[in-house]
Amino acid sequence: MTSADGHVGGRHTPSSLTLSLPPRDLRVIQDVGRFRQLSAWQIGELHFSAVRSATPLDRTLKRLTTSKHLVRLERPRGGVGGGSAQLVYQLGRVGWKLLGKTGDYWVPKSVNLHTLAVGNWFVQLNQASRSGAFEVLDFLTESAAHKKVGTIQLTPDALMTLGFGQRGSGETLSYWVEVDRGTERAEVIQEKCVRYWNAYDTAWPPDEVFPLILFVVPDDRRKQEIERVIKGGPDAAQGLFEVCLMTEIPAF
C-alpha cells in the first residue's frame, strides 16, 4: 500500500495506541519496525523527501525517542550524510508494543550494517519510483520474505513486487532480493544460487510464477564475482538471476 507521501507502507495493523500519533509518525515507526534499524538519513528520504529543512525530521525523531516509540543507537562510521543524519534508530519499548511484536523486547548494542544496506536498497527503489516508471507495490523483509519450497528453505533479505503501467492492469514483477556487502565467500553465494535453482526446478508449483532473484552488490568487482558464480550453474538457471549495483536501478 502506498501512503500519501508516495511511500510504501508495511502490513502492520495499528492498534488503539496509534490514535494519538500523527500519520507520518506512525509510518516512521512502522518502517523502523519492518527493517529493524534505519538511519536518520533513510527515514528522511522515505518520509521527508519533500521537505527542504531538516527541522521536521529532527523534531519527529526527538519526539519519538522521548516517547520511547524509538531508541537511538550508537553512530555508525562512514555512510551517507553526516552529523545527525548518521544516527540509527530502532523500535523502543512503546513502539514494540504498538506494532504487536512478539517475543522479548531487546535493543542491540551495535548497528547492523547489513540491515542498513537492505534499507538503502529500499530507499533507492523509492527514489527511482518517483519518476513514474514503476511503483513499489510491496516490500517484505526478514521472515515475511522467506519461503519453504518443498524441503528447500529460501531466506532472501526481501521480497519486492513492482508494478508497471496503470495500477490494476499493468505488468507486475516479483524479485527475491539478496543484498550483498561483499563479505561472503563465493561458496556461500553458490549455495544460495543452488537452493533457488533447485526450488524452481524440483518443487515450485507449475501454475505459479517464480520470482526472479536479484543480487544487489556494492561495487563492480563484487558484481563480476557473483556473475561468475551464476554462470557456473546450469544454462537453464541463467535467466533466473540478475546482479546490480546498489547505486543503479536495473531496467526491470
N, C-alpha and C positions, 0 to 999 in steps of 0.2 A: 504494500500500500504506500502511495506517495503522499507526503504531507503537503501542507500549504506552502512550505518553503522549498518544495521541489526535492525533498529528501525522502528516501525510502525508510519507512518506519519498521519496527520489529513486530513480533507477533504476541507481545505481552498483552494480557487483559488487565487494564487498570482497575484497581480496587477503589473503595471509597476513600482511601488515603490520598488519592490523586486529586480530589475535588478542589483542594485549596491551592493546587500548583498551576502556574501559567502553562499553557500548552507547550511552549518551547522548552520550559524547564523539564517537563515530563519526557519530551523527545530526547533531550540530552541524557537523562537518567536511563532511558530505555537503551540507547545506543551504548553507553558505558557498560550496562549490564550485558548486552549482547556480545560485545567484543572483549569484555573483562577489564581491559585497560585501553584508554585513549589519551593522547596528549592534548594539551590545551589548543595547540595548533590544529589538530584533527577536528576537535569539537568546533572550533571556529570556522573551518572550511565547510563542515557539514551543516551547521545551523546558523552561522552569522556571516555567510559569504556576501550578502547584500549590504552589510553594514561596514562602512569605512573605518569608523572608530573602534578601537579595541575595548572601550569602556563597557559596553553592554555585555561582552563576553566575560570580562574580568569580574563584573558585578554579579553575573549569573553564577560563575564558579565559586565566588566567595560566599554567596547566599546558600548554595547547595552544600558546600563543605561545612558551613556554620550549622546548618540544619541536619547534618550527618547523613544526607542523601548520598553524598560523595565523600571520599577521602583522598588526600593528595599524597602521592608517593615521592620518593627521592628523585631528584632531577637526573635524567639520563645524560650521557655525554654525546656530543655530536648530534646530527639530525637536522631537521628543517627548522628555521627560525632561531630565536634566541630569547633570553630572559624568561618571562612568564610563559611564553609560547612552548617552552620545553618542559614545563611541568606536566606530570602524568596523573590521571585520576582513575579511581576505581570505586565501585559501589561502597558506600558507607552502610552502617547497620540499618539505618532507616530506609535507604534505597533498596537494600537486600530484601527487607520485609515488604516494601511497597510492590516489588516485582514478583513476590511469591516464590523466591528462590528457596530450594530445599537444601538440607544439609547444614552443617555448622558454618556460621559466618566467620571469615578469616580475612586478613589482609597480609599479603606477602611483604617481605622486607625490601624487595628489589623490583625493578621494572623488567617486564618480559619483552625483550626486543622482537621476538618472533610475533607475539601478539600485536605489537605496534606495527609490524610490517604488514600483517593482514589488514589492519585498519588503514594503512597507507594505500593499499590497493583499492579499498572501498572508496576512499577519498578521490583517488584518480578516476574511478568509474563515474562517480557523481559529478566531478568537474567536467569530464568528457560528455556526459549525457546532457549537459546544459546547451549543447549545440543543437539538440533536437534530432540527432542522427539515430539515437536509440534511447530506450528507457530501461532503468533498472527496476524490474518487476519484483524481484525477490533476492534476498541475500542471506542465506542461512550460515551460521558458524558453529564450530565445535560439534557436539553430539547431534545437533539438529541436522547437520550436513552428512553425517555418517550413515552408511547403509550396509546391511549384510545381504550379500547376493549368494544364495546357496550356502556354502560353508565359508565363503570368502568375505572378510571384513574390510570394507573400504573406509578409510579415515582421512578424507581430504580436509583442508583447512576451511573450505567454504563450498557452498553450492549456490551458484548465481544463475538467475534466469533473466535474460534480456529480451526486450520487445522491440520490434521494428515495424514501422508503418503505423497505421491507425490502431489505437488500443482496441482489443477485442477481435480484430480482423486481420492484423498483420502477423508476420512470422515471429516465432519465439525460438530462442536458442538457450540451452542449459549447459553449464560447464561445472565440472568439479575443478576446484582451484587448489593448486599446491603452491603456496608462497614459499619460495626457496631463498635462503640467505647465504647460500654457498658454503654451508658448514657441514653438510652430509656427504659421505663418501659415495662414489659412483655406484658401489654395490647396493647401497640403500636405495638410491634412485631407481636402479634396475629392478629391485624387488617390488617397489611401488608400481612400476610400469607393468610388471608381470601380473600382479594382482588385478590391475584394471583390465588387462587383456584377457586373463582367464575368466573374470566375471562376465565380460562381454561375450566371450567365445563359448562358454560352457553353461552358464546359469541364468543369463538375462532373459526375461520374458520376451518372446519374439514379437509380441504386439505392442511393446513399449519402446520409446525412443531412448537410446543410451546416451547420456550426456557426454560431451567431449571433455577431455582433460587438458587443462591449461596450466603450465608451469610458469610462474611469474618469478623472474630472476633479477639479481642486482646489476649485472654487467654483461658485456658481450662475451667475455671469456667463459663465464658460467653458462651462458646461453649455448655456446658451442659444445661445452662438455655434456650438457643434458641432451642436446640434439644427437650427439654421437651415441649416447646410451639408447635413445629411441630408435635410431637407425640400426642398432644391433639386434632389434627384435624382429618378429616375423613381418613380411611385407604387408599382410592383411591388417596389421595393427597400426601402420604408419598414420593413417588418416584419423585415428582417434586422438592424437596428441598435437598440441601446439605449445610453443615456447615464446614468451615475450619479455621484454624488459619492464621493470616496474614503472618506468617513465614513459612507456609507449602503450597506447591502446590499439590492439590489433584491428585490422579491417574485418570485423566479425562477419 
